[in-house]
Amino acid sequence: MNAGPSTSPAQAALLAAWREDEQHHHEGWDFSHLAGRLTEDEPPWDFDEECRACLAKSGHVLDMGTGGGERLASLREALPPDTVATEGWAPNLPVARARLAALSIPVEDYDPDAEPCSPMPFGNGRFDLVMNRHEGLDPGELTRVLVPGGVFLTQQVAADDFRESEDVFGLAPRYPDTTLEVVATQLVRAGFRIEASGTWRGTYRFHDVGALVDYLKLVPWQVPEDFCVDRYAETLLGLHASGPAQGNPVRFTKSRFWLRARVNSTPRIASQGIS
Ligand SMILES: C[S@@+](CC[C@H](N)C(=O)[O-])C[C@H]1O[C@@H](n2cnc3c(N)ncnc32)[C@H](O)[C@@H]1O
């Protein structure tokens, strides 16, 4: 896939610029540095507003997969004093802890996708609201840590997000089960009822290929594990030739769903029973 000896000086300059984007240091979960280079459609619902509405009725709150704590901190006025977060990606743990310590929000180390899976580090019925934006989840653990009647609110990056990656980079979807149908069914089996939900598809527009390279450093699960500018030079030059070189952005599908679920008063499946 290397560009090879026939690379023109203009292509060599592009590759050099993209290598610089590849070296960009990211901290936390923040894409704001790509403003102007990446423009994205947004879903018709406002997930933060959904969270605020639920927070107004909740006293014991968990935010799962808080990233660098950026989004949770942005909700600070709506949070009750008993708010806790989890983060399972080691580089983001200290970032989240540093940001959220100022708000007296502890951050526990927990990765719902870890193998073997482990229980959430909380007792039974610890929360009346669990928020989860773009993080894995274990339905049985959610029913366990929520009180009966408690609420689980999530927005997810759907299985077909970045689906063009299959054609462009040869990568089959990494999370084929992350659909509203599958997740809602799993939650119902675990003892939830679904109160509201929605799905939506839009577009990411990368106005230069370097912005795509930078973005993919933050979401490496959307490209093959060996992705780097030099190994995929030919592919990236092809994206440039058919897109930005002609004044068009590189487009990828953006796909999201959200749902609000409530634990039945008598859960159908008994919890795994740690306290
Ligand atoms: C997609 S982020 C969402 C963060 C936050 N909930 C939000 O909505 O802003 C979900 C999780 O992926 C983690 N993560 C970020 N980069 C990662 C990487 N390269 N590999 C594995 N996990 C990563 C984040 O730290 C976070 O816990």
The ligand as a Tripos MOL2 file, in Angstrom:
@<TRIPOS>MOLECULE
LIG
   27    29     1     0     0
SMALL
NO_CHARGES

@<TRIPOS>ATOM
      1 C1        -15.9220    7.3700   22.7120 C.3       1 LIG1
      2 S1        -15.4060    7.8540   24.2710 S.3       1 LIG1
      3 C2        -16.7220    8.8710   24.9120 C.3       1 LIG1
      4 C3        -16.3450    9.7400   26.1090 C.3       1 LIG1
      5 C4        -17.4960   10.5200   26.7600 C.3       1 LIG1
      6 N1        -18.4840    9.6270   27.3000 N.3       1 LIG1
      7 C5        -18.1330   11.4930   25.8040 C.2       1 LIG1
      8 O1        -19.2350   11.2060   25.3270 O.co2     1 LIG1
      9 O2        -17.5450   12.5290   25.5220 O.co2     1 LIG1
     10 C6        -15.7400    6.3170   25.0020 C.3       1 LIG1
     11 C7        -14.5770    5.6820   25.6330 C.3       1 LIG1
     12 O3        -13.5410    5.3440   24.7200 O.3       1 LIG1
     13 C8        -12.3030    5.5960   25.3670 C.3       1 LIG1
     14 N2        -11.2430    5.6870   24.3820 N.ar      1 LIG1
     15 C9        -10.7810    6.7940   23.8130 C.ar      1 LIG1
     16 N3         -9.7860    6.5020   22.9490 N.ar      1 LIG1
     17 C10        -9.6130    5.1690   23.0060 C.ar      1 LIG1
     18 C11        -8.7320    4.2550   22.3620 C.ar      1 LIG1
     19 N4         -7.8110    4.6850   21.5060 N.pl3     1 LIG1
     20 N5         -8.8590    2.9580   22.6290 N.ar      1 LIG1
     21 C12        -9.7760    2.5290   23.5100 C.ar      1 LIG1
     22 N6        -10.6460    3.3380   24.1580 N.ar      1 LIG1
     23 C13       -10.5480    4.6360   23.9090 C.ar      1 LIG1
     24 C14       -12.5960    6.8620   26.0830 C.3       1 LIG1
     25 O4        -11.6660    7.1590   27.0330 O.3       1 LIG1
     26 C15       -13.9690    6.5890   26.6500 C.3       1 LIG1
     27 O5        -13.9880    5.9400   27.8540 O.3       1 LIG1
@<TRIPOS>BOND
     1     1     2 1
     2     2     3 1
     3     2    10 1
     4     3     4 1
     5     4     5 1
     6     5     6 1
     7     5     7 1
     8     7     8 2
     9     7     9 1
    10    10    11 1
    11    11    12 1
    12    11    26 1
    13    12    13 1
    14    13    14 1
    15    13    24 1
    16    14    15 ar
    17    14    23 ar
    18    15    16 ar
    19    16    17 ar
    20    17    18 ar
    21    17    23 ar
    22    18    19 1
    23    18    20 ar
    24    20    21 ar
    25    21    22 ar
    26    22    23 ar
    27    24    25 1
    28    24    26 1
    29    26    27 1
@<TRIPOS>SUBSTRUCTURE
     1 LIG1         1 GROUP 0 **** ****
